[in-house]
C-alpha cells in the first residue's frame, strides 16, 4: 500500500492547476486542501457536533 506524503499531494495539486495559475491561486488551493483534511481528521476522531444539535443551538439565539 502506498501512502502519499504531503509533498506528493502538494505536487499533484499544483500539477492539476492551469499553467496560468498565480502564486495566490496555488496558496489558496493548498489552504483549502489543508482545511478539508483537518475537517476530515476531526470527523474521524469524533470532534463534531451533530447537525440537529447545532440547529437547536441557533434556534435558541
PDBQT receptor file of N, H, CA, C and O in Angstrom, charges set to zero:
ATOM      1  N   UNK A   1       0.841  -1.192   0.000  1.00  0.00    +0.000 N 
ATOM      2  CA  UNK A   1       0.000   0.000   0.000  1.00  0.00    +0.000 C 
ATOM      3  C   UNK A   1       0.879   1.246   0.000  1.00  0.00    +0.000 C 
ATOM      4  O   UNK A   1       1.806   1.356   0.802  1.00  0.00    +0.000 OA
ATOM      5  N   UNK A   2       0.594   2.164  -0.881  1.00  0.00    +0.000 N 
ATOM      6  H   UNK A   2      -0.159   2.074  -1.533  1.00  0.00    +0.000 HD
ATOM      7  CA  UNK A   2       1.371   3.398  -0.997  1.00  0.00    +0.000 C 
ATOM      8  C   UNK A   2       0.684   4.520  -0.246  1.00  0.00    +0.000 C 
ATOM      9  O   UNK A   2      -0.491   4.806  -0.475  1.00  0.00    +0.000 OA
ATOM     10  N   UNK A   3       1.424   5.155   0.654  1.00  0.00    +0.000 N 
ATOM     11  H   UNK A   3       2.379   4.922   0.840  1.00  0.00    +0.000 HD
ATOM     12  CA  UNK A   3       0.884   6.294   1.396  1.00  0.00    +0.000 C 
ATOM     13  C   UNK A   3       1.513   7.558   0.821  1.00  0.00    +0.000 C 
ATOM     14  O   UNK A   3       2.735   7.702   0.800  1.00  0.00    +0.000 OA
ATOM     15  N   UNK A   4       0.661   8.471   0.353  1.00  0.00    +0.000 N 
ATOM     16  H   UNK A   4      -0.332   8.353   0.370  1.00  0.00    +0.000 HD
ATOM     17  CA  UNK A   4       1.167   9.715  -0.223  1.00  0.00    +0.000 C 
ATOM     18  C   UNK A   4       1.659  10.638   0.880  1.00  0.00    +0.000 C 
ATOM     19  O   UNK A   4       1.052  10.732   1.947  1.00  0.00    +0.000 OA
ATOM     20  N   UNK A   5       2.749  11.308   0.613  1.00  0.00    +0.000 N 
ATOM     21  H   UNK A   5       3.242  11.231  -0.253  1.00  0.00    +0.000 HD
ATOM     22  CA  UNK A   5       3.253  12.295   1.551  1.00  0.00    +0.000 C 
ATOM     23  C   UNK A   5       2.618  13.648   1.237  1.00  0.00    +0.000 C 
ATOM     24  O   UNK A   5       2.035  13.844   0.171  1.00  0.00    +0.000 OA
ATOM     25  N   UNK A   6       2.740  14.558   2.168  1.00  0.00    +0.000 N 
ATOM     26  H   UNK A   6       3.213  14.399   3.034  1.00  0.00    +0.000 HD
ATOM     27  CA  UNK A   6       2.219  15.910   1.953  1.00  0.00    +0.000 C 
ATOM     28  C   UNK A   6       2.869  16.522   0.717  1.00  0.00    +0.000 C 
ATOM     29  O   UNK A   6       2.203  17.181  -0.082  1.00  0.00    +0.000 OA
ATOM     30  N   UNK A   7       4.160  16.304   0.566  1.00  0.00    +0.000 N 
ATOM     31  H   UNK A   7       4.701  15.769   1.215  1.00  0.00    +0.000 HD
ATOM     32  CA  UNK A   7       4.880  16.856  -0.587  1.00  0.00    +0.000 C 
ATOM     33  C   UNK A   7       4.325  16.293  -1.899  1.00  0.00    +0.000 C 
ATOM     34  O   UNK A   7       4.138  17.035  -2.863  1.00  0.00    +0.000 OA
ATOM     35  N   UNK A   8       4.062  14.984  -1.936  1.00  0.00    +0.000 N 
ATOM     36  H   UNK A   8       4.214  14.381  -1.153  1.00  0.00    +0.000 HD
ATOM     37  CA  UNK A   8       3.490  14.377  -3.145  1.00  0.00    +0.000 C 
ATOM     38  C   UNK A   8       2.094  14.929  -3.426  1.00  0.00    +0.000 C 
ATOM     39  O   UNK A   8       1.748  15.204  -4.575  1.00  0.00    +0.000 OA
ATOM     40  N   UNK A   9       1.293  15.089  -2.365  1.00  0.00    +0.000 N 
ATOM     41  H   UNK A   9       1.575  14.865  -1.431  1.00  0.00    +0.000 HD
ATOM     42  CA  UNK A   9      -0.055  15.649  -2.537  1.00  0.00    +0.000 C 
ATOM     43  C   UNK A   9       0.015  17.082  -3.054  1.00  0.00    +0.000 C 
ATOM     44  O   UNK A   9      -0.786  17.473  -3.903  1.00  0.00    +0.000 OA
ATOM     45  N   UNK A  10       0.960  17.865  -2.553  1.00  0.00    +0.000 N 
ATOM     46  H   UNK A  10       1.611  17.548  -1.864  1.00  0.00    +0.000 HD
ATOM     47  CA  UNK A  10       1.114  19.251  -2.998  1.00  0.00    +0.000 C 
ATOM     48  C   UNK A  10       1.505  19.285  -4.478  1.00  0.00    +0.000 C 
ATOM     49  O   UNK A  10       0.998  20.111  -5.238  1.00  0.00    +0.000 OA
ATOM     50  N   UNK A  11       2.397  18.397  -4.878  1.00  0.00    +0.000 N 
ATOM     51  H   UNK A  11       2.808  17.726  -4.261  1.00  0.00    +0.000 HD
ATOM     52  CA  UNK A  11       2.804  18.336  -6.288  1.00  0.00    +0.000 C 
ATOM     53  C   UNK A  11       1.616  18.002  -7.183  1.00  0.00    +0.000 C 
ATOM     54  O   UNK A  11       1.428  18.618  -8.232  1.00  0.00    +0.000 OA
ATOM     55  N   UNK A  12       0.811  17.018  -6.761  1.00  0.00    +0.000 N 
ATOM     56  H   UNK A  12       0.964  16.518  -5.909  1.00  0.00    +0.000 HD
ATOM     57  CA  UNK A  12      -0.358  16.633  -7.555  1.00  0.00    +0.000 C 
ATOM     58  C   UNK A  12      -1.351  17.792  -7.651  1.00  0.00    +0.000 C 
ATOM     59  O   UNK A  12      -1.917  18.051  -8.713  1.00  0.00    +0.000 OA
ATOM     60  N   UNK A  13      -1.552  18.477  -6.540  1.00  0.00    +0.000 N 
ATOM     61  H   UNK A  13      -1.092  18.266  -5.677  1.00  0.00    +0.000 HD
ATOM     62  CA  UNK A  13      -2.480  19.605  -6.529  1.00  0.00    +0.000 C 
ATOM     63  C   UNK A  13      -1.992  20.697  -7.487  1.00  0.00    +0.000 C 
ATOM     64  O   UNK A  13      -2.763  21.209  -8.299  1.00  0.00    +0.000 OA
ATOM     65  N   UNK A  14      -0.728  21.043  -7.386  1.00  0.00    +0.000 N 
ATOM     66  H   UNK A  14      -0.101  20.628  -6.727  1.00  0.00    +0.000 HD
ATOM     67  CA  UNK A  14      -0.162  22.084  -8.255  1.00  0.00    +0.000 C 
ATOM     68  C   UNK A  14      -0.232  21.662  -9.719  1.00  0.00    +0.000 C 
ATOM     69  O   UNK A  14      -0.567  22.470 -10.584  1.00  0.00    +0.000 OA
ATOM     70  N   UNK A  15       0.082  20.410  -9.995  1.00  0.00    +0.000 N 
ATOM     71  H   UNK A  15       0.354  19.754  -9.291  1.00  0.00    +0.000 HD
ATOM     72  CA  UNK A  15       0.040  19.926 -11.379  1.00  0.00    +0.000 C 
ATOM     73  C   UNK A  15      -1.379  19.920 -11.947  1.00  0.00    +0.000 C 
ATOM     74  O   UNK A  15      -1.556  19.967 -13.164  1.00  0.00    +0.000 OA
ATOM     75  N   UNK A  16      -2.389  19.864 -11.079  1.00  0.00    +0.000 N 
ATOM     76  H   UNK A  16      -2.245  19.826 -10.090  1.00  0.00    +0.000 HD
ATOM     77  CA  UNK A  16      -3.773  19.860 -11.559  1.00  0.00    +0.000 C 
ATOM     78  C   UNK A  16      -4.276  21.261 -11.904  1.00  0.00    +0.000 C 
ATOM     79  O   UNK A  16      -5.328  21.408 -12.527  1.00  0.00    +0.000 OA
ATOM     80  N   UNK A  17      -3.536  22.279 -11.505  1.00  0.00    +0.000 N 
ATOM     81  H   UNK A  17      -2.682  22.159 -10.999  1.00  0.00    +0.000 HD
ATOM     82  CA  UNK A  17      -3.948  23.664 -11.773  1.00  0.00    +0.000 C 
ATOM     83  C   UNK A  17      -3.525  24.085 -13.178  1.00  0.00    +0.000 C 
ATOM     84  O   UNK A  17      -2.574  23.544 -13.742  1.00  0.00    +0.000 OA
ATOM     85  N   UNK A  18      -4.244  25.058 -13.732  1.00  0.00    +0.000 N 
ATOM     86  H   UNK A  18      -5.016  25.498 -13.274  1.00  0.00    +0.000 HD
ATOM     87  CA  UNK A  18      -3.850  25.546 -15.064  1.00  0.00    +0.000 C 
ATOM     88  C   UNK A  18      -2.471  26.221 -15.027  1.00  0.00    +0.000 C 
ATOM     89  O   UNK A  18      -2.042  26.723 -13.988  1.00  0.00    +0.000 OA
ATOM     90  N   UNK A  19      -1.798  26.222 -16.157  1.00  0.00    +0.000 N 
ATOM     91  H   UNK A  19      -2.146  25.813 -17.000  1.00  0.00    +0.000 HD
ATOM     92  CA  UNK A  19      -0.476  26.847 -16.254  1.00  0.00    +0.000 C 
ATOM     93  C   UNK A  19      -0.526  28.339 -15.950  1.00  0.00    +0.000 C 
ATOM     94  O   UNK A  19       0.487  28.931 -15.578  1.00  0.00    +0.000 OA
ATOM     95  N   UNK A  20      -1.675  28.938 -16.104  1.00  0.00    +0.000 N 
ATOM     96  H   UNK A  20      -2.498  28.457 -16.406  1.00  0.00    +0.000 HD
ATOM     97  CA  UNK A  20      -1.801  30.378 -15.868  1.00  0.00    +0.000 C 
ATOM     98  C   UNK A  20      -2.019  30.721 -14.389  1.00  0.00    +0.000 C 
ATOM     99  O   UNK A  20      -2.232  31.887 -14.056  1.00  0.00    +0.000 OA
ATOM    100  N   UNK A  21      -1.970  29.721 -13.498  1.00  0.00    +0.000 N 
ATOM    101  H   UNK A  21      -1.796  28.774 -13.768  1.00  0.00    +0.000 HD
ATOM    102  CA  UNK A  21      -2.207  29.957 -12.072  1.00  0.00    +0.000 C 
ATOM    103  C   UNK A  21      -1.171  30.902 -11.485  1.00  0.00    +0.000 C 
ATOM    104  O   UNK A  21       0.000  30.899 -11.865  1.00  0.00    +0.000 OA
ATOM    105  N   UNK A  22      -1.645  31.707 -10.549  1.00  0.00    +0.000 N 
ATOM    106  H   UNK A  22      -2.596  31.709 -10.241  1.00  0.00    +0.000 HD
ATOM    107  CA  UNK A  22      -0.752  32.638  -9.852  1.00  0.00    +0.000 C 
ATOM    108  C   UNK A  22      -0.317  32.007  -8.523  1.00  0.00    +0.000 C 
ATOM    109  O   UNK A  22      -0.824  30.963  -8.113  1.00  0.00    +0.000 OA
ATOM    110  N   UNK A  23       0.634  32.673  -7.868  1.00  0.00    +0.000 N 
ATOM    111  H   UNK A  23       1.046  33.521  -8.201  1.00  0.00    +0.000 HD
ATOM    112  CA  UNK A  23       1.037  32.222  -6.536  1.00  0.00    +0.000 C 
ATOM    113  C   UNK A  23      -0.168  32.229  -5.596  1.00  0.00    +0.000 C 
ATOM    114  O   UNK A  23      -0.338  31.322  -4.781  1.00  0.00    +0.000 OA
ATOM    115  N   UNK A  24      -0.997  33.257  -5.718  1.00  0.00    +0.000 N 
ATOM    116  H   UNK A  24      -0.859  33.994  -6.380  1.00  0.00    +0.000 HD
ATOM    117  CA  UNK A  24      -2.190  33.337  -4.869  1.00  0.00    +0.000 C 
ATOM    118  C   UNK A  24      -3.135  32.167  -5.120  1.00  0.00    +0.000 C 
ATOM    119  O   UNK A  24      -3.710  31.622  -4.177  1.00  0.00    +0.000 OA
ATOM    120  N   UNK A  25      -3.301  31.776  -6.383  1.00  0.00    +0.000 N 
ATOM    121  H   UNK A  25      -2.835  32.218  -7.149  1.00  0.00    +0.000 HD
ATOM    122  CA  UNK A  25      -4.141  30.619  -6.709  1.00  0.00    +0.000 C 
ATOM    123  C   UNK A  25      -3.605  29.357  -6.042  1.00  0.00    +0.000 C 
ATOM    124  O   UNK A  25      -4.359  28.582  -5.453  1.00  0.00    +0.000 OA
ATOM    125  N   UNK A  26      -2.299  29.167  -6.143  1.00  0.00    +0.000 N 
ATOM    126  H   UNK A  26      -1.687  29.797  -6.622  1.00  0.00    +0.000 HD
ATOM    127  CA  UNK A  26      -1.668  27.979  -5.565  1.00  0.00    +0.000 C 
ATOM    128  C   UNK A  26      -1.817  27.982  -4.047  1.00  0.00    +0.000 C 
ATOM    129  O   UNK A  26      -2.169  26.959  -3.459  1.00  0.00    +0.000 OA
ATOM    130  N   UNK A  27      -1.557  29.105  -3.416  1.00  0.00    +0.000 N 
ATOM    131  H   UNK A  27      -1.271  29.936  -3.894  1.00  0.00    +0.000 HD
ATOM    132  CA  UNK A  27      -1.668  29.188  -1.959  1.00  0.00    +0.000 C 
ATOM    133  C   UNK A  27      -3.102  28.956  -1.498  1.00  0.00    +0.000 C 
ATOM    134  O   UNK A  27      -3.331  28.319  -0.470  1.00  0.00    +0.000 OA
ATOM    135  N   UNK A  28      -4.068  29.475  -2.257  1.00  0.00    +0.000 N 
ATOM    136  H   UNK A  28      -3.882  29.993  -3.092  1.00  0.00    +0.000 HD
ATOM    137  CA  UNK A  28      -5.471  29.287  -1.910  1.00  0.00    +0.000 C 
ATOM    138  C   UNK A  28      -5.833  27.802  -1.975  1.00  0.00    +0.000 C 
ATOM    139  O   UNK A  28      -6.464  27.277  -1.058  1.00  0.00    +0.000 OA
ATOM    140  N   UNK A  29      -5.441  27.134  -3.039  1.00  0.00    +0.000 N 
ATOM    141  H   UNK A  29      -4.928  27.561  -3.784  1.00  0.00    +0.000 HD
ATOM    142  CA  UNK A  29      -5.757  25.717  -3.191  1.00  0.00    +0.000 C 
ATOM    143  C   UNK A  29      -5.128  24.879  -2.081  1.00  0.00    +0.000 C 
ATOM    144  O   UNK A  29      -5.757  23.952  -1.570  1.00  0.00    +0.000 OA
ATOM    145  N   UNK A  30      -3.905  25.199  -1.711  1.00  0.00    +0.000 N 
ATOM    146  H   UNK A  30      -3.394  25.953  -2.125  1.00  0.00    +0.000 HD
ATOM    147  CA  UNK A  30      -3.246  24.481  -0.614  1.00  0.00    +0.000 C 
ATOM    148  C   UNK A  30      -3.975  24.742   0.704  1.00  0.00    +0.000 C 
ATOM    149  O   UNK A  30      -4.168  23.826   1.503  1.00  0.00    +0.000 OA
ATOM    150  N   UNK A  31      -4.378  25.985   0.925  1.00  0.00    +0.000 N 
ATOM    151  H   UNK A  31      -4.222  26.729   0.276  1.00  0.00    +0.000 HD
ATOM    152  CA  UNK A  31      -5.115  26.347   2.135  1.00  0.00    +0.000 C 
ATOM    153  C   UNK A  31      -6.432  25.569   2.224  1.00  0.00    +0.000 C 
ATOM    154  O   UNK A  31      -6.762  25.022   3.276  1.00  0.00    +0.000 OA
ATOM    155  N   UNK A  32      -7.173  25.523   1.130  1.00  0.00    +0.000 N 
ATOM    156  H   UNK A  32      -6.905  25.968   0.276  1.00  0.00    +0.000 HD
ATOM    157  CA  UNK A  32      -8.457  24.811   1.114  1.00  0.00    +0.000 C 
ATOM    158  C   UNK A  32      -8.226  23.323   1.371  1.00  0.00    +0.000 C 
ATOM    159  O   UNK A  32      -8.940  22.718   2.170  1.00  0.00    +0.000 OA
ATOM    160  N   UNK A  33      -7.243  22.731   0.706  1.00  0.00    +0.000 N 
ATOM    161  H   UNK A  33      -6.663  23.222   0.056  1.00  0.00    +0.000 HD
ATOM    162  CA  UNK A  33      -6.926  21.310   0.905  1.00  0.00    +0.000 C 
ATOM    163  C   UNK A  33      -6.584  21.034   2.361  1.00  0.00    +0.000 C 
ATOM    164  O   UNK A  33      -7.025  20.034   2.929  1.00  0.00    +0.000 OA
ATOM    165  N   UNK A  34      -5.802  21.914   2.961  1.00  0.00    +0.000 N 
ATOM    166  H   UNK A  34      -5.444  22.726   2.500  1.00  0.00    +0.000 HD
ATOM    167  CA  UNK A  34      -5.407  21.752   4.363  1.00  0.00    +0.000 C 
ATOM    168  C   UNK A  34      -6.638  21.785   5.276  1.00  0.00    +0.000 C 
ATOM    169  O   UNK A  34      -6.751  20.967   6.189  1.00  0.00    +0.000 OA
ATOM    170  N   UNK A  35      -7.544  22.713   5.039  1.00  0.00    +0.000 N 
ATOM    171  H   UNK A  35      -7.452  23.377   4.298  1.00  0.00    +0.000 HD
ATOM    172  CA  UNK A  35      -8.745  22.835   5.861  1.00  0.00    +0.000 C 
ATOM    173  C   UNK A  35      -9.655  21.616   5.694  1.00  0.00    +0.000 C 
ATOM    174  O   UNK A  35     -10.230  21.135   6.670  1.00  0.00    +0.000 OA
ATOM    175  N   UNK A  36      -9.788  21.121   4.475  1.00  0.00    +0.000 N 
ATOM    176  H   UNK A  36      -9.321  21.511   3.682  1.00  0.00    +0.000 HD
ATOM    177  CA  UNK A  36     -10.608  19.930   4.232  1.00  0.00    +0.000 C 
ATOM    178  C   UNK A  36     -10.000  18.725   4.953  1.00  0.00    +0.000 C 
ATOM    179  O   UNK A  36     -10.714  17.969   5.613  1.00  0.00    +0.000 OA
ATOM    180  N   UNK A  37      -8.696  18.549   4.826  1.00  0.00    +0.000 N 
ATOM    181  H   UNK A  37      -8.116  19.162   4.290  1.00  0.00    +0.000 HD
ATOM    182  CA  UNK A  37      -8.022  17.432   5.504  1.00  0.00    +0.000 C 
ATOM    183  C   UNK A  37      -8.203  17.508   7.016  1.00  0.00    +0.000 C 
ATOM    184  O   UNK A  37      -8.429  16.491   7.672  1.00  0.00    +0.000 OA
ATOM    185  N   UNK A  38      -8.103  18.718   7.566  1.00  0.00    +0.000 N 
ATOM    186  H   UNK A  38      -7.920  19.544   7.033  1.00  0.00    +0.000 HD
ATOM    187  CA  UNK A  38      -8.283  18.901   9.007  1.00  0.00    +0.000 C 
ATOM    188  C   UNK A  38      -9.708  18.523   9.418  1.00  0.00    +0.000 C 
ATOM    189  O   UNK A  38      -9.906  17.848  10.428  1.00  0.00    +0.000 OA
ATOM    190  N   UNK A  39     -10.687  18.955   8.641  1.00  0.00    +0.000 N 
ATOM    191  H   UNK A  39     -10.526  19.504   7.821  1.00  0.00    +0.000 HD
ATOM    192  CA  UNK A  39     -12.082  18.632   8.934  1.00  0.00    +0.000 C 
ATOM    193  C   UNK A  39     -12.343  17.139   8.880  1.00  0.00    +0.000 C 
ATOM    194  O   UNK A  39     -13.042  16.600   9.738  1.00  0.00    +0.000 OA
ATOM    195  N   UNK A  40     -11.790  16.466   7.881  1.00  0.00    +0.000 N 
ATOM    196  H   UNK A  40     -11.223  16.904   7.183  1.00  0.00    +0.000 HD
ATOM    197  CA  UNK A  40     -11.975  15.013   7.770  1.00  0.00    +0.000 C 
ATOM    198  C   UNK A  40     -11.331  14.284   8.947  1.00  0.00    +0.000 C 
ATOM    199  O   UNK A  40     -11.871  13.300   9.451  1.00  0.00    +0.000 OA
ATOM    200  N   UNK A  41     -10.180  14.774   9.374  1.00  0.00    +0.000 N 
ATOM    201  H   UNK A  41      -9.741  15.573   8.964  1.00  0.00    +0.000 HD
ATOM    202  CA  UNK A  41      -9.499  14.181  10.532  1.00  0.00    +0.000 C 
ATOM    203  C   UNK A  41     -10.350  14.365  11.794  1.00  0.00    +0.000 C 
ATOM    204  O   UNK A  41     -10.460  13.448  12.608  1.00  0.00    +0.000 OA
ATOM    205  N   UNK A  42     -10.945  15.542  11.954  1.00  0.00    +0.000 N 
ATOM    206  H   UNK A  42     -10.856  16.287  11.293  1.00  0.00    +0.000 HD
ATOM    207  CA  UNK A  42     -11.792  15.797  13.115  1.00  0.00    +0.000 C 
ATOM    208  C   UNK A  42     -13.045  14.925  13.094  1.00  0.00    +0.000 C 
ATOM    209  O   UNK A  42     -13.502  14.468  14.142  1.00  0.00    +0.000 OA
ATOM    210  N   UNK A  43     -13.595  14.694  11.916  1.00  0.00    +0.000 N 
ATOM    211  H   UNK A  43     -13.224  15.065  11.064  1.00  0.00    +0.000 HD
ATOM    212  CA  UNK A  43     -14.758  13.806  11.796  1.00  0.00    +0.000 C 
ATOM    213  C   UNK A  43     -14.381  12.397  12.244  1.00  0.00    +0.000 C 
ATOM    214  O   UNK A  43     -15.111  11.766  13.008  1.00  0.00    +0.000 OA
ATOM    215  N   UNK A  44     -13.229  11.906  11.761  1.00  0.00    +0.000 N 
ATOM    216  H   UNK A  44     -12.636  12.419  11.140  1.00  0.00    +0.000 HD
ATOM    217  CA  UNK A  44     -12.781  10.559  12.132  1.00  0.00    +0.000 C 
ATOM    218  C   UNK A  44     -12.563  10.421  13.635  1.00  0.00    +0.000 C 
ATOM    219  O   UNK A  44     -12.819   9.360  14.206  1.00  0.00    +0.000 OA
ATOM    220  N   UNK A  45     -12.090  11.491  14.280  1.00  0.00    +0.000 N 
ATOM    221  H   UNK A  45     -11.882  12.353  13.816  1.00  0.00    +0.000 HD
ATOM    222  CA  UNK A  45     -11.806  11.413  15.717  1.00  0.00    +0.000 C 
ATOM    223  C   UNK A  45     -13.028  11.750  16.571  1.00  0.00    +0.000 C 
ATOM    224  O   UNK A  45     -12.950  11.750  17.799  1.00  0.00    +0.000 OA
ATOM    225  N   UNK A  46     -14.153  12.036  15.919  1.00  0.00    +0.000 N 
ATOM    226  H   UNK A  46     -14.217  12.037  14.921  1.00  0.00    +0.000 HD
ATOM    227  CA  UNK A  46     -15.385  12.294  16.661  1.00  0.00    +0.000 C 
ATOM    228  C   UNK A  46     -15.540  13.711  17.166  1.00  0.00    +0.000 C 
ATOM    229  O   UNK A  46     -16.411  13.975  17.995  1.00  0.00    +0.000 OA
ATOM    230  N   UNK A  47     -14.729  14.617  16.693  1.00  0.00    +0.000 N 
ATOM    231  H   UNK A  47     -14.022  14.402  16.020  1.00  0.00    +0.000 HD
ATOM    232  CA  UNK A  47     -14.795  16.017  17.133  1.00  0.00    +0.000 C 
ATOM    233  C   UNK A  47     -15.798  16.799  16.277  1.00  0.00    +0.000 C 
ATOM    234  O   UNK A  47     -15.439  17.755  15.589  1.00  0.00    +0.000 OA
ATOM    235  N   UNK A  48     -17.041  16.376  16.336  1.00  0.00    +0.000 N 
ATOM    236  H   UNK A  48     -17.333  15.600  16.894  1.00  0.00    +0.000 HD
ATOM    237  CA  UNK A  48     -18.083  17.038  15.557  1.00  0.00    +0.000 C 
ATOM    238  C   UNK A  48     -19.316  17.259  16.429  1.00  0.00    +0.000 C 
ATOM    239  O   UNK A  48     -19.506  16.585  17.441  1.00  0.00    +0.000 OA
ATOM    240  N   UNK A  49     -20.134  18.199  16.025  1.00  0.00    +0.000 N 
ATOM    241  H   UNK A  49     -19.979  18.747  15.203  1.00  0.00    +0.000 HD
ATOM    242  CA  UNK A  49     -21.415  18.440  16.672  1.00  0.00    +0.000 C 
ATOM    243  C   UNK A  49     -22.485  18.059  15.661  1.00  0.00    +0.000 C 
ATOM    244  O   UNK A  49     -22.496  18.576  14.544  1.00  0.00    +0.000 OA
ATOM    245  N   UNK A  50     -23.383  17.160  16.041  1.00  0.00    +0.000 N 
ATOM    246  H   UNK A  50     -23.374  16.740  16.948  1.00  0.00    +0.000 HD
ATOM    247  CA  UNK A  50     -24.424  16.759  15.101  1.00  0.00    +0.000 C 
ATOM    248  C   UNK A  50     -25.248  17.957  14.609  1.00  0.00    +0.000 C 
ATOM    249  O   UNK A  50     -25.461  18.926  15.337  1.00  0.00    +0.000 OA
ATOM    250  N   UNK A  51     -25.695  17.863  13.375  1.00  0.00    +0.000 N 
ATOM    251  H   UNK A  51     -25.522  17.076  12.784  1.00  0.00    +0.000 HD
ATOM    252  CA  UNK A  51     -26.427  18.944  12.713  1.00  0.00    +0.000 C 
ATOM    253  C   UNK A  51     -27.625  19.408  13.542  1.00  0.00    +0.000 C 
ATOM    254  O   UNK A  51     -27.841  20.609  13.706  1.00  0.00    +0.000 OA
ATOM    255  N   UNK A  52     -28.398  18.464  14.061  1.00  0.00    +0.000 N 
ATOM    256  H   UNK A  52     -28.222  17.489  13.928  1.00  0.00    +0.000 HD
ATOM    257  CA  UNK A  52     -29.596  18.823  14.831  1.00  0.00    +0.000 C 
ATOM    258  C   UNK A  52     -29.237  19.589  16.107  1.00  0.00    +0.000 C 
ATOM    259  O   UNK A  52     -29.989  20.469  16.527  1.00  0.00    +0.000 OA
ATOM    260  N   UNK A  53     -28.098  19.266  16.727  1.00  0.00    +0.000 N 
ATOM    261  H   UNK A  53     -27.487  18.551  16.386  1.00  0.00    +0.000 HD
ATOM    262  CA  UNK A  53     -27.667  19.991  17.926  1.00  0.00    +0.000 C 
ATOM    263  C   UNK A  53     -27.306  21.433  17.581  1.00  0.00    +0.000 C 
ATOM    264  O   UNK A  53     -27.652  22.356  18.317  1.00  0.00    +0.000 OA
ATOM    265  N   UNK A  54     -26.623  21.621  16.479  1.00  0.00    +0.000 N 
ATOM    266  H   UNK A  54     -26.342  20.871  15.881  1.00  0.00    +0.000 HD
ATOM    267  CA  UNK A  54     -26.266  22.971  16.042  1.00  0.00    +0.000 C 
ATOM    268  C   UNK A  54     -27.530  23.757  15.710  1.00  0.00    +0.000 C 
ATOM    269  O   UNK A  54     -27.647  24.932  16.058  1.00  0.00    +0.000 OA
ATOM    270  N   UNK A  55     -28.463  23.113  15.042  1.00  0.00    +0.000 N 
ATOM    271  H   UNK A  55     -28.368  22.158  14.759  1.00  0.00    +0.000 HD
ATOM    272  CA  UNK A  55     -29.722  23.763  14.676  1.00  0.00    +0.000 C 
ATOM    273  C   UNK A  55     -30.470  24.225  15.925  1.00  0.00    +0.000 C 
ATOM    274  O   UNK A  55     -30.986  25.341  15.963  1.00  0.00    +0.000 OA
ATOM    275  N   UNK A  56     -30.529  23.373  16.942  1.00  0.00    +0.000 N 
ATOM    276  H   UNK A  56     -30.110  22.465  16.911  1.00  0.00    +0.000 HD
ATOM    277  CA  UNK A  56     -31.199  23.750  18.191  1.00  0.00    +0.000 C 
ATOM    278  C   UNK A  56     -30.495  24.923  18.872  1.00  0.00    +0.000 C 
ATOM    279  O   UNK A  56     -31.150  25.827  19.390  1.00  0.00    +0.000 OA
ATOM    280  N   UNK A  57     -29.172  24.909  18.869  1.00  0.00    +0.000 N 
ATOM    281  H   UNK A  57     -28.640  24.175  18.447  1.00  0.00    +0.000 HD
ATOM    282  CA  UNK A  57     -28.406  25.998  19.469  1.00  0.00    +0.000 C 
ATOM    283  C   UNK A  57     -28.687  27.323  18.767  1.00  0.00    +0.000 C 
ATOM    284  O   UNK A  57     -28.846  28.356  19.417  1.00  0.00    +0.000 OA
ATOM    285  N   UNK A  58     -28.747  27.288  17.448  1.00  0.00    +0.000 N 
ATOM    286  H   UNK A  58     -28.618  26.449  16.919  1.00  0.00    +0.000 HD
ATOM    287  CA  UNK A  58     -29.004  28.508  16.683  1.00  0.00    +0.000 C 
ATOM    288  C   UNK A  58     -30.431  29.009  16.856  1.00  0.00    +0.000 C 
ATOM    289  O   UNK A  58     -30.669  30.217  16.857  1.00  0.00    +0.000 OA
ATOM    290  N   UNK A  59     -31.373  28.100  17.001  1.00  0.00    +0.000 N 
ATOM    291  H   UNK A  59     -31.179  27.119  17.000  1.00  0.00    +0.000 HD
ATOM    292  CA  UNK A  59     -32.760  28.486  17.189  1.00  0.00    +0.000 C 
ATOM    293  C   UNK A  59     -32.987  29.189  18.526  1.00  0.00    +0.000 C 
ATOM    294  O   UNK A  59     -33.896  30.011  18.647  1.00  0.00    +0.000 OA
ATOM    295  N   UNK A  60     -32.163  28.871  19.532  1.00  0.00    +0.000 N 
ATOM    296  H   UNK A  60     -31.425  28.204  19.433  1.00  0.00    +0.000 HD
ATOM    297  CA  UNK A  60     -32.285  29.484  20.858  1.00  0.00    +0.000 C 
ATOM    298  C   UNK A  60     -31.824  30.934  20.868  1.00  0.00    +0.000 C 
ATOM    299  O   UNK A  60     -32.198  31.702  21.754  1.00  0.00    +0.000 OA
ATOM    300  N   UNK A  61     -31.019  31.309  19.890  1.00  0.00    +0.000 N 
ATOM    301  H   UNK A  61     -30.715  30.685  19.169  1.00  0.00    +0.000 HD
ATOM    302  CA  UNK A  61     -30.450  32.676  19.875  1.00  0.00    +0.000 C 
ATOM    303  C   UNK A  61     -31.393  33.663  19.292  1.00  0.00    +0.000 C 
ATOM    304  O   UNK A  61     -31.072  34.848  19.207  1.00  0.00    +0.000 OA
TER     305      UNK A  61
